[in-house]
Amino acid sequence: MESSALNVLGTALQTCSLDPLTGFYRDGCCHTGAEDRGTHVVCAKVSAEFLAFTRSRGNDLSTPIPHFRFPGLKPGDCWCLCALRWREAYEAGCAPPVMLAATHALALQYIPLEALMAHALSETN
């Protein structure tokens, strides 16, 4: 896991969510490393539409899985999403909004910055 990771804006990676506690490493940030095969680097505020979309693709993010320290998500929760799942939702027209400062720079290998910026949350959301 990187300790000095950058976000998509080129500045220090910010915290995505501590409640629920997110991140592949459950550290609140969208850090990534060799173990993170899903590349959980996009910090998004999930919506009901996105949760239904990802469930339809075989990844139910609403149901808790305690042994993976996964609480189950509800609309409005912030979570580190897999870059390819976010891009798939974007292409389907249902991408959730993104916290740019908390989205790891590695996301740019999968998603154009313009797409992320078009779905950026304002600082007050």
N, C-alpha and C positions, 0 to 999 in steps of 0.2 A: 504494500500500500504506500502511496506517495504521501509525504507530509507537506510538501510545498506545491501542491497542484494548482494549476491555473484554470480559470473559467473561460467560457467562450468569448469573453470580452478582453481577455489577456491579463486580468488582474487575479488576485488571490481568490481561490474557491471559497465561497461562503457556505454557511450551514443551510441545508434544505429543510429539515424538520427534525425536531427532537420529540414531538408528540403528534403523530406516532413517530417512533424512532426509526429512521430510514437509513438507507445506504447499504450497499453490499456487505460492508463490515459493521453495520448497525452502529455507526458513529455520528449519525445525523447529517453526514455529507455524502455527496455523490462521488467519493473516491473510487478508484478502480485499480485492478492489478491482474496478474496472470490468472488468478483463481476465478475471476469474475467473467465467466464465459458468456454471460448475457449482456455485458457492457452496460451496467446500470448507472448511466451518467447524466440523464436528463432529469432535472428537477422540475416536476410538473405539479400543478394543482388539479387533481383529478376531478372529473365531472361525471355525472350519472351516465351521460352519453358515452364517454370514454370507457367507463367501467363495464357497460353493456357490450361495447365493441370488443374489448379485450377478452371478456368472458366468451363471446361468440367465436373467438379465435383459439379457445382452449386454455386461456390463462385467467382464471377466476381470481381477481384481486379483492373481492368483497368478503370472501369467507376466511375467517381466522384459521391459521395453522400454527398453534402454539409451539410445537416442537421446533419450528424454524424461526421462532420469535416474530411471527407475522400476525399482526392484530386484525387483519381485514380492513379494507379501506372504505370510506364513505365519501360522497361528494364534498369537496372542499379541503380534503386532506392533501398535504404535499408529500410527494414520494419520488424516489429516484427510479425512474423508469428505464427499461432497456431502450437503447437508442433506436434499434431497428423496429421495435413495437411502436414507439412514438412516430417514427417516419411512416410506418404502415397506416397509423391512424390519421396522420397528416394527409397522406395520399387518398384516404377514404373520406376526408372532410370532417373528421371528428377528433382532431388532435386537441389535447387539453392545453391550457395556457402554461407558460414556462417561466421559471425564475432564472433569468440569464446569469446573474451573479453566482448562482448555486449550481449551474450546469457545467460539468467538466468539459474542458477544451477538447477532449477526445471525441465528444459528440460531433464535432465538425468533420470527422472522417466519415460520418454516416449521413449527416443532415446539413444542408446549406445554412449558413448563418442567416440568410434572408428569411428562410422558413421559420427559424427559431425567433427571430426578431418580430416577424409578423404575428407571432403568438405570445409575445412577451407580456408578462404582468407588469403593471406599473408598480412603483415602489410602495404604494399605499394599499395594494390588493392583498 
